[in-house]
Amino acid sequence: MINRFERSDILWQRASQIIPLASQTFSKSHQQWVRGAAPLFLSSGSGCRVTDPDGNVYIDYLQGLMTNILGYADPDVDNAVRRQLVRGVSFSLPTPLEADLAERLVEDIPCAEMIRFGKNGSDATTASIRLARAHTGRDRIAVCGYHGWHDWYIGTTTRSAGVPEAIRNLSDTFAFGNMEELTDHLTRHSDAYAAVILEPAGTAMPDPTFLPALRALCDREGVLLIFDEIVTGFRMGPGGAQEHYGVTPDLACFGKAMANGLPISAVVGRREIMTGMEEIFFSGTYGGEALSLAAAIATLDKLKAENVAPRLWTLGESLMARSNDVIGIAGLGEFLAFGGDGWWPRLRIEDPPVDQLLLVSLLRQEFIAAGLILASSYNLCLPHEDDKVQDETIEGLAAALSEVRRHLESPDPAAALRGAQVQPTFSVR
Ligand SMILES: Cc1ncc(COP(=O)(O)O)c(C=O)c1O
């Protein structure tokens, strides 16, 4: 089945005249899809399914960039939002909801003795870095993974246009798992580093010695250890990666799945450091906006009551195994496989027979044609658990991969593209 995208295309023509990129988020933009063979907008979602403006329905494995852990329009979260909506949204003083939510995070997250809320993940990571700099009196930062759009981080990537060199020079990157590289940075600029910030899992599964060694190195050098748990949080378990691996950072950042799609993030950490929030400036009009707080409380309560994290982990393992069988049957197993832990199965491409971006484009084109919104990972939500959804996914995957195989065997695989090729973005994972 080939979908039609007339309305999407008309909308794109309109939006791209007045909205640069026609999207607020790079990874949601047309650059990530084969334009002409994919929807560029979505109109509604329910559970794990979404509908585009042309009425095409898909099983969504992006899930709003990992926000909708309970699926679109979860009734419990939506009812909590509705109840709050009629009482007010943005108040003139903090609401009791802030402490209600903070208490839940303190209970579950090992390093969380105090909490501050933001709206985006980038708010949380940037606040944690400012706090670390103020706490230590040092300026340098070591980063690993993705940490958002602010200068101190994005200046380390190929998307550094607009970031002053003086800022770029204060951040260093290190490869996940590479203690040697990090030790070298920290000892070369002794007394200069305020913090090491990293995604504790996701990029790769950490070698069991890595996170403890990192903790010991930071302690030795007087550097704060910050876990960016914006992806791992609530998915690896209620206490995040730090609970799973038994390594407690000084500060940690949460967001994404926390409120099932409503905008809220959190910086959490040791009391002695977090009290420094009273001295630095981390403040925003919408910081205590009540709908997101109510949604977060409802989400966290449901995640626990329904034991969601372990269920999704198990689901991910079985989906990954079934998907890899299908990849093998399609004869693509030499360069394509799902890998990683069950909480976040990721599609990996190694040494493909054609240009990587061409292969990515062919895969995404055929996933869409088979009714799957799927890019480079299975971002799971609870409604994906349904057997029918799983069977449909595997059937769709098999159909898509057999088409991709056919294209790869043709004399000119690029000719099989029904639109513009996916464009490169910087890759940090
Ligand atoms: C690990 C990680 N940190 C930080 C961020 C930034 O969050 P936001 O886009 O909400 O600002 C993201 C977003 O994808 C992320 O994956």
The ligand as a MOL file (V3000), in Angstrom:
LIG
                    3D

  0  0  0     0  0            999 V3000
M  V30 BEGIN CTAB
M  V30 COUNTS 16 16 0 0 0
M  V30 BEGIN ATOM
M  V30 1 C 19.4960 12.9280 26.2610 0
M  V30 2 C 18.8540 14.2300 25.9130 0
M  V30 3 N 19.2060 15.3170 26.5960 0
M  V30 4 C 18.6500 16.5210 26.3470 0
M  V30 5 C 17.7030 16.6700 25.3550 0
M  V30 6 C 17.1130 18.0130 25.0820 0
M  V30 7 O 15.7720 18.0170 25.4370 0
M  V30 8 P 14.7550 19.0710 24.7730 0
M  V30 9 O 14.7490 18.7940 23.3070 0
M  V30 10 O 13.4610 18.7660 25.4510 0
M  V30 11 O 15.2710 20.4290 25.0960 0
M  V30 12 C 17.3170 15.5590 24.6100 0
M  V30 13 C 16.3340 15.6850 23.5140 0
M  V30 14 O 16.1970 14.8620 22.6640 0
M  V30 15 C 17.8990 14.3070 24.8820 0
M  V30 16 O 17.5860 13.2100 24.1780 0
M  V30 END ATOM
M  V30 BEGIN BOND
M  V30 1 1 1 2
M  V30 2 1 2 3
M  V30 3 2 2 15
M  V30 4 2 3 4
M  V30 5 1 4 5
M  V30 6 1 5 6
M  V30 7 2 5 12
M  V30 8 1 6 7
M  V30 9 1 7 8
M  V30 10 2 8 9
M  V30 11 1 8 10
M  V30 12 1 8 11
M  V30 13 1 12 13
M  V30 14 1 12 15
M  V30 15 2 13 14
M  V30 16 1 15 16
M  V30 END BOND
M  V30 END CTAB
M  END
